[in-house]
Amino acid sequence: MYSLRPTVLLVTLVTHYGLSRAQCPAVWTDVAADLKSTFVGSDGKCTDDARAAIRLSFHDCFPSTCDGSIILSSECTDRGENTQLVGICSTLADKVTQFDVGAADLIQFAAAACPGGPMVPVKVGRPDSSEPDITSQMISPNANATTIIAAFAAKGFSVTELVALMGAHSTAKDLNGDALDTTVGDMDMTYYTETAEGGAPTSLNSDKFLSNSTETSSLWSAYGLDPAAWAAAFVPAMEKMSLMGNDEASLTDCSSVLTAAFA
């Protein structure tokens, strides 16, 4: 008589180890190739679009949920804190239509596509929303360390995660288009050192406050000296940010697709 035991065992293993999750949809391979042509300059470094995509991921998620509303509602054009992001919102909105993918997913996928930095796991399957997210959640570039720490704590982020996430500014520019460190095309630790020592082309006041606050300065200095320690803290913090308001168990891992495209 035919036994169901091997089948039951296989189902148990698949369920326990998460092997039943769907494979990454093939369309994301096309998306990755397209982003590479947009996000990597002739010098092999991050373009302005790649830099803006990193910032866009934060602006979509931090108010409450990574839901694509910054693109799908009027947030990008109507809110002052998003003034510098109108271009990347338009670019990614076009790609949402072109590839028929979710806006929330594309924003997080694009944020991990700046070459040279540590690979942040990328997952897809978030529900989109065209309802504007709650207002007055973004942090002022002039906020002091106490205010910033409290704002991140309210969203569930520790001081360690906060300081690690600031490393994304190593590829950033301010509203005037001035770089926040001298190696803006690379996601490296020059940003931490130059911000603390006043050697950056320009610095946000909020970053300077964090670099010398008693609550954050030791971590700030440590990450400036130890890229491996920074990457070990940045990757899980950035992944945590990318999952805000979403059930990770319902998402599909597409990290390998992006890794292969940017290899």
N, C-alpha and C positions, 0 to 999 in steps of 0.2 A: 504494500500500500504506500502511496506517495506521502512523504513527510513534509510538513510545512516548517519544520524547525530551521533549516538553513535560510529560508526566506524571512522568517521572523527574526533570526539573528542579524541578517543583513539590514533589515529595516531598523532594528534597534541601534545598530552601529551608525547607520546613516543619520538617524535622528539625533543620536548622542553627540556625534562629532560635527554636525552641521553640514554633512556632505550632500544633503538634498537641496541646498540652495542653488538657484539657477546660475548658469554660466553668464558671464558678462555679455549683454547683447552686442551683436556684431557691429552695430552702428557706432559704438564708442571707439572702435578701431579707426573708423573714418574721421570721427571727431578729433581724436588724438593727432592724426596726421595733419588735419587742417589747422589745429591750434599750433602745431610745431612751426608751420609756415608763417604764422602770425606772431608768435611769441618769442622766436629765436632770431636774433639779428645776424647779419653777415659775419660778425665777430664771435658768434656762438653764445652770446650772452642775452640776458633778459631784455626785451624791448619795453617801451612805455606801456604797451597793452598788457604785457605779462605782469608788470608791476601793479597796474590798475586792477587787474583781476584778483590779485591777492587782497587788495584793500576792499574790493567789492564783496568778497566772501564774508569779511568781517561785518560790513555794513548791512548785509542781508540777514546775517544770523544774530548779531548781538542784541538787537531790540527784543527778540524773544525766540524766533524760530527761523531755521534755514528753509525758507519756503518759496523763494524766487520772487517775492512780492516787490522787491526793489526794482525789478524789471517789469513785472506784470501789472503793477499798479502805477501810480504817479510819483512814487517815492523818489525816483532818481532825478526827476526834473523839478519837483516841487519843494524839496527839502534842501536847505542851504548846505548841510554837511555833505551832500552828495554832488555838489557842483562839479568837482573834479572827475566824477565818475560817469558823467552823461555819455561820453564817447564810448567807454567800454560797455555800458548798458546797451547802447545801440548796436554795437558790434556783436555782443552775445545774443541779443534779441533776434538779430538776423540769423544767427546760427541755430537758435532754437527752432525757427521756422524751417531753415534749410535741411536740418537733420531730423526734425520731428522728435526732439528729445525734451525732457523737462527742464524748465528754467532753473529750478532749485539745484538739480543735479549738475547742470552745465556750469553754474557759477562755482561750485565746489571742485568740479573736475578741472576747470580752467585755473583755479587758484593753485593747483598742485603742478602746474605745467611750466613754471619758471625754471629753466635749466640751472644745474649747479648746486641746488640746495638739497637737503635731505628729503627722501621720498616719503610723503605723507600718504597713508592709505586712502584710497578713493572709492567710495561706495555710491551706488545709484539706486533710485526707487523712491525718493522723497516725493510726497504730494506737493503740488504747486498751489499757490494761492494768489488771487488777484486783489485780495483785500489788503489795503495799506496796513503795515505793522504799526504798533504803538509809537508815539512820538517822544521826543526828549530823552532818548536813551543813549545817544552817542556822546562820547567823552570829548570835551573841549581840548584843543591843542594847547590851551593855557592852564589846564587843570593841574592842581598840585597832587603830590603823591598820595596823600590821605584820601582825596576824592577818588582818584583812579583805583586805588586798592579796594575801596568800599564798593565802587561800581562793579568791579570784576567779582568781588565776593558775593554780591547780590545775584550774580548770574551763575554762581557755583564754581568760580575759579580761584585757586590758591595764589599766594604771592609768587611762588615758584613758577606756576603756569603763566601768570601775568608777565613776569620778567622774560621768560622764554619766548612768549608770543611777540614781545617787542622786537625780537630779532628779525621779524619780517620787514622792519623798517630799514634793514640793511640794503634793500633794493628800492627804497621809496624816495619820492620827491615831495616837496611841500607844494602849497597852492601856487607858488610862483615858478614852479618847475625846477627848483634848486635841490640837488641831491642831499640826502641826509648822511652820507659818508662819501669818501673819495673813491670807493670801489662799487658804485651803485649798480653796475651790471652784474655783480656777483653777490650771492647770498652768503656773506662771510661775517666774521666777528669784528671787523674793523669798526663797524657802527658803534658797538658798545664802548670800545676804547676811545674813539674820537669824540663821542658824545660826552663822556665823562671828563675828558681832558680839554674839551673845547677846540678840538682840531678838525671837526667836520665842516664842510662848506656852509652848512646851516643846520640848526637843530630846532626841533619843536620844544617849546618851554616845558611841556608835559614830560618829554623824554629826559630833559635835563634834570627836572625835579626827581624823576625816578632814579636817575644815575647817581644822585648824591643823598637820597633819603636814607635814614638809618634802617628802615625796614627793607630796603631793596638794594642798597649799594653793594653789599657783599656778593650777592648773586650776580648783580650787573658786572662786577669786576671779574668774577669767576668765569662767566660765559665769554667775556672778552678774551680770556687767556686760554680757554679750553673748548675748542669747537665740538669735540665729541660729547662733552657734558651738555653743551647747549643743544645739540641735535637730539640727544637722549631725552631732554625735557621738552623740546619744541614739538617733535613729531606727535606724541600723545596729546599734547595740549591743543595743537592745531586740529587733530582728528576729533577731539572732544568738541571743539568749536563748530566743526563742520556737521556735527550730528545734533546740534541744539534743536530741541522740539521734535525729534524724530526717533523712531524705534529702530535701533541698529539691527536687530534681529530680522527685520523685514527688508533690509537692503541687500544688494548684490555687490560683491567686491569686484571692482574693475581696475585695481591697482596695477596688475601685470600688463594691461593694455597700454597704460600711460608710460610705464617703465620701458616697455619694448619700443614705443614710438620715439622716446627721447634718449634711447641708449646711444 
